[in-house]
Amino acid sequence: MQERAMMLDRRMQRQGQRNGPIRRAMPVRAALEWAFGTECARLDHDEIEAVGGTGWRPFGMEYVALERAQLGTRVDTSRGRSRPHDDAELIATVVRNVLPWYAATLVADLARAGRTPDWMPDARPRLRPAEWQQNQHRAYGRACDSAELPDGWQPIPRRNRKGVIVQDRARYTPCVWEPSPAQIAAARRAYLDWWGYLLEVQAALGAADLARLRITRDMPPMTPWR
């Protein structure tokens, strides 16, 4: 019985050597989250190449700190951590070389946090008062006098009972669209940019020599708001 088990083990080893190691199928987003989130791979920032190449944006450390605070991440400075898996380091290298630096850091930070860009789901422009006031009962929009209209604006004229056109002073409430259509469009444009970055990384990883992973063609939804 023991000899039969040993023969079976040898046969499986020979079959594994012929077929190569079994690679785990994984979508590109899951692979990025595994590399940057689980394995803690890091991007190798080449200052000279970043400044001299295309796509460089001079973000200061204050901006980076604010973005990381919004993502809920921080730099891990603890000692004794094992180095990332070779596939994770290769994925980080591919991201660094395929994308501009600002795009590579965006993809890496979002993958590390396990998030996607905020595309403002269910956002609809709504007309709201520009300023609010509150009394003991409720909050209401601040009303203005027609004399406070911006330059170039005039009250709507009307005809009185005698047919004479008059422009009475009136009360009105300044309103704004919130969120504005431009804000919603910008958020969804940023999501589409991120989706395009993932598509570029997916194509590059498909040709990379990953040892344990096989990148599938599955992608996050391109327009989840539709």
C-alpha positions, 0 to 999 in steps of 0.5 A, a space after each residue: 500500500 505504501 509503495 503504491 502511494 509512493 508510485 502515485 506521488 512520483 507520477 504526479 510529480 512527473 506530470 507536474 514537471 511536464 505540465 508546469 506549475 498550476 497557475 491561479 486564474 485571477 482578474 486584473 483588479 483582483 491581481 492588483 489588490 493581491 499584489 499591492 494589498 496582500 503582498 504589500 508590493 511597492 512601486 519603484 519610483 525613478 525620479 529622473 525618468 518620472 520628471 523627464 518622461 511624459 505624464 509627470 504631475 508635480 504632486 507635493 507630499 501634502 497632496 499625497 498625504 491627503 489622498 492616502 488619508 481619504 483612502 484610509 491607508 498609511 505607510 507600513 514601517 514595521 520591521 520583520 515583514 517578508 518580501 513580496 511574492 515574485 509575481 507581486 513584484 513583477 505586477 508592480 514593475 509592470 504597473 510602473 512601466 506601463 502607466 505614467 507615474 501619477 496613473 501608477 500611484 492611483 492604481 496602486 493606492 486604490 488596489 491597496 485600499 480595495 476600492 474603485 474611484 468614486 463615480 458618484 452612484 445614484 447622483 442626480 443634480 438637485 436644485 437647492 438653496 445656495 445658503 441656508 438659514 435655520 430657526 427653532 422649527 426648520 431650515 429654509 433657504 435664505 431669501 434675497 431682495 431683488 435689489 441684491 441681484 448680480 450686476 446685469 440681472 433685472 427683476 422680471 417686469 409686470 403690468 399693473 391693472 392700468 397696463 403700466 409696466 413696472 418692476 417691483 422689488 421682490 424677494 427670491 431665493 438663490 439656488 444652485 444645482 448640487 451636485 452639479 452636472 460637471 461634478 458628476 461628469 468629472 467623477 465618471 470621467 475619472 472612473 473611465 480613466 482608471 478603467 482604461 489604466 486597468 485595461 492597459 495593465 491587463 494586456 501587459 500582464 497577459 504577456 508577462 511571465 507570471 509563475 503562479 497567476 494567470 490574468 483573465 480577461 474579466 474587467 470591472 464594469 465599464 459604465 456601472 452608472 448605466 
